Amino acid sequence: MTRTALVRRYAAALLALGLLFLAVLGQGGLEIGTGDILRHWFAERNPEAALALEVFRLPRALAALLAGGGLATCGLLLQTWFRNPLADAHVLGVTSGASAGVACGLVAGSLGGFFPGAAGPFGTAVCAAAGAAVSCALLVLFARVLKGRAALLVAGVMIGFLFNALISFLLWGADAEEARGFTLWTMGSFSHLDMGRVALFAPPVLLGCALALLSSRDLDALLLGDEGARSVGIDLKRARRKVLGATVVLAGAVCAFCGPVGFVGLAVPHVARRALRTSRHRLLIPFCWICGGALGLLAAAVSEGSRGAVPLNAVTALVGAPVVLAVLLRGKERE
């Protein structure tokens, strides 16, 4: 692809991202549209627009942007590492660990008071981060013992099954209100974050994306296979540690603050590869972040436009599931 075509695709993606960001800012319960927001920024200050922006709309838009970009980057890393087009953040069990952490927090908070406020947004984020950290620690342990990518992939799936079994036991003993709260959290949401929580959410996502960019050369080499990567001077153990670190930081942060949002990391890398027609991660990672952020904003806009009637994960599934089916059909045609 020529440089001009590459610039055009990046410009189109950034334009779509900007328009979707403005669309999310223009949605809400108050009768304040995108035009009112722009006039507030560039002309006359509007106290009502300022309140809507600072308290509700800007945090939601930033959360959608960060979560979508982080999950898309995470999905690209995993698909490259496992050389599997259907790998995503759920495959390593990190999201299952975060979900188990929230379930533990809800039950323990009602039984023993060990997690005060666990049902609130901040307590939920703390419990999810703790669960994701346990899952990540198990992955690091298995990564030191297991040699192949396939074995670590199976270990991640098994870790996810174990955490899901724990969740089932916890919910079986929980009351109806706790089970309902947990179910709502698993649907994912960008709407419950304020600017303080967004300020806590942004650093781990940006750190994970920076680690991914620094691993671009290693990721390009991993596409050649283990022997090919060694032949170009790549330290496989070091490269895998960097990729694993970036993925667990990104997946853990998004789960902790937004819940287990699905399908973004699965679908967006395929769109990015098809749009850019390249496997160079120095170009793919920023493009994935932009497209993932746009998908996150689109999901937030659709969910908010339906006045909350459609859960966030239902919206992302409507986009992600057709992409997965298209990948499977393309693979079948090549056989």
N, C-alpha and C positions, 0 to 999 in steps of 0.2 A: 504494500500500500504506500502511495506517495505521501510526502509530508503534508501537502495541501489537503488531501482527503482525510488524513488523520486529524488535522486542525479543524476541519469542518465537522467531523464526528464529535470531537471534544466540545466544540462550540454549540452544537445542537443539544448535546447532553446537558451542558451547563445552562443553556437557555430553558430547557424543560425543567431542570432543577429549580431555577429562579422563579419560573411561573408557578410551579407547584408550591413553592415556599410562600409566595404571595397569596395563593389560593387558600392555603391552610390558615394564614394570618387573617384572612377575610371571613373565616367561618367561626360561628359561635352563637351562643344564646342571645346576646345583645344585638340590636339592629345596627351593627357597625360593619360595613363592608370593606373590601380592599381599597376602594377609592378614599374612604374616610381614613384608613390607615396611612395611605400615601400623603394625603393632605396634612395629616398630623406630623408626619416626618419632614415634609419639605415646605409646608406653608404655615398654617395656623395650628398651634398646639390645642389638642382636644383632650380634656381630662378623662372623658369616658373612654376614648380610644387608648389613652395611656394605661388606664386600669385594665382594659381587656387584653392589651398587649403584654404588659409586665406580669400579670397574675395568671392568665390562662393561655393565650394563644402563642406567644413567643416560646415559652417553655415546651409546649406541645410540639411545635414545629422543629425546634432544636433537638428534642428527644427523638423524633421520627428521623431526622437527618442523621444523627449520630448512630442510632440503632441500625438503620438500614445500611449505612456505609460500613459499619463495623461487621455486621453479619455477612454482607456480600464479600468483604475482604477475607473474612474467616472461611467462607465457603470456597473461595478460590484457592486458598492455601491448602485446605484439606483435599480438594480434588486433584491438586498437583502432587501433594505428598503421597497419596494413596494411588495416584493414577487411576482414579475411579470417578466417572462423570456424575455419579449419584451420591457422592459423599457431601455431608454438610455438618454443621455444628453439633447436631444431635448424635452423630455417629460415635463420638468419643464419650458419650455419657455425661458431659458437662451440664447440659440442660436438665437431665434427670437428677443429677446431684443437687442442682439449685432448687428444683421442685421438691425434692426430699427435705432440703433444709427448711423451706417454707412450711411444709407439712409438719415437721418436727416443732417449729416455732409456734404454730397455731395450737397444736395439742399441748405442748409443754407450757405454753403461756396460760392456758386455761387450767391445767392440772397443778402446776407447781410454781407458777409465777417466775420462771427462770428467764423468760423472754417478754418482759413487759412491753406492751404496745406492739406485739408481733403482728397484730391484725392491721395496723396502720401502715402507710407507705414506707416510712423509714425503717420500721421494724422488719417489714417484709424484705426490704433490700438487704438488711444485715443478715437475716436468716438465709436468703438466697445466695449471698456472697459466701457465707460459711459453708453451705452445701456444695457450691461450685469449687471452693478451695479443697474440700475433702476429695471430691472427684478428681481434681487436678493432681493432688498428692498421690492418689492411687495410680493415675496415668504415668506420672513421673517414675514411680516405683516399677511399674510394668515395663516402661520404656528402657530401664536399665537392665532388665533381665531378658526381655524378648528381643530377638534379633531382627525379624522381618517386619515389614509394614503390615502384611496380611495378619500376622499374629497379634499385633497391637490393635488393629482394626477389630478383630474378634474380641479382644480383651475390652475395648471400649464399649462394644455392644453388650457384652456380659455385665459390665459395670452398670450400664443403663438398665438392664433387666433387674439387677439386684436392687437398685434404687427404686424402680417402679414397684417391685414387690414390697419394699418398705413403706412406700406411699400407700399401697392398698391396705396394709395392716393398720397404719395410722388412721386412715380415713374410716376404716371399719369400726374403730373405737371412738371416733369423734362424733360430736353432736351435729345436728343438721345445719346450724349456722356456721360452724367451722368448715364443714364440707362445702357449703355454698361459697364461702369466702375463698377457699382454695380453688374451686372450680372457676370462679371469676378471674382469679389471678392467672390461671393457666391459659386463658383466652388472650392474654397480652393486652397492654394498654400503653399509650403515650400521654394520656390525659391527666394522670395523677401527679406528675412531676412539677415542682415549682422551680424557680431559678436557682435556689440553693442546691437542690438535688441535681439539677442539670450541671451545675458547677462541679459537683462530685463525680458525675457520670462522664463528663467530657475527658478528663485526663487519662483514665485507663483506655478509653477507645482510641484516643490520639496516639498514646504510647504503643498500643497494639498495631496500629496502622504504620507507625514509624518503624517498628521492628520488621513488619512485613516488607516495607520498601528496602530496608537494609539487607534483607534476605533475597532480593531479586535475582542476583547472580546464582545463588544456591538453588533457588526454585527453578530457574532455567535449566540448570544442570540435572536436577532430579527428574526432569522429563526424559532424560537419556537413559534412565535406569541406574542401578547402583554401580555397575561396572563403568558405564559411560561417565557418571559423575566423578568416580575416582580417577578416571583417565584425564580429566581436565583439572585435577588438583583440588577437588572439593573434599573436605573432611565431613564424612557423612554423619558422624555422631554430633558434631558441632552444628551442622546444618539442621538436623532433626530437632535438636534442642531449641534452636531459634524459632523454627516453625511451630513446634509444640507450644513454646512460651507465648508466641503471638496469638495462636488460636485460643488458648485457654483464657488469656487476658480479655480478648474480645468477646468470646462467648459468655464467660462468667460475668463480665460487666453488663452486657445487655440483659441477661437473665435476671441479674440482681435488681436492675432498675426498671425494666420494662416487661418482665415475664418471659416465658419461653416462646418468643415470636418465631414462627416457622416459615419455611419455604423461601425466604429472601436469599439466604446463603446458598440454597440449592439452585435457584433459577437464574440469578443475576450473572454469575460467571459465564454461563452459556451464551447469554445475550451479549456480554462484553467480547467474548472470543469471536462470535459471529460478526459483530459490528466492526471490530478492528482487524480481523483476519490475521492475528498474530498470536504467538505464544510467549512473547517477551513480557515478563512480569513487570519490568520497569514502566511499561505502557499500560498493562492490564490492571494493575493494582489501583492507580488513581481513577481509571475509568470505571472500575467496579465500584469504587467508593461513591462516585458521582451517581451511577445508575442505581446503586443500592439506596442511597439517600433519596433519590427521586421516587423509588418504589415505596419506601417508608412514608414519604410525604403523601403519595397517592393513596396508600392504605389509610392514613390518618384522615385525609380529605373525604374519602368514601364513607368511612365509619362515622365521622362527625356529620357528614351530610345526611346520613340516615338517622340522625339524632340518637346515636348510640345503639340502634336496634341491631346492627350487624357487628359481631365481635371482630376484633382486629385480625386474629388468626384465620377467620373465615375469608376475609378479604385477601390476605396474602396467599391463601390456598387457591383462590380463584385464578390467580396469576401463575403461581408456582406449579400447580398440578398439570396444566397443559404443557408447560415447558418440559417437565419430567417425561410425560407421555411422548412428546416430540423427540426427546433424546433416545428413548427406548425404540421408537419406530425407525429412527435414522440408523441405529445400531443393527436392527433387524434387516434393513434394506442392504446394509454392507456385507452381511453374512453370505 
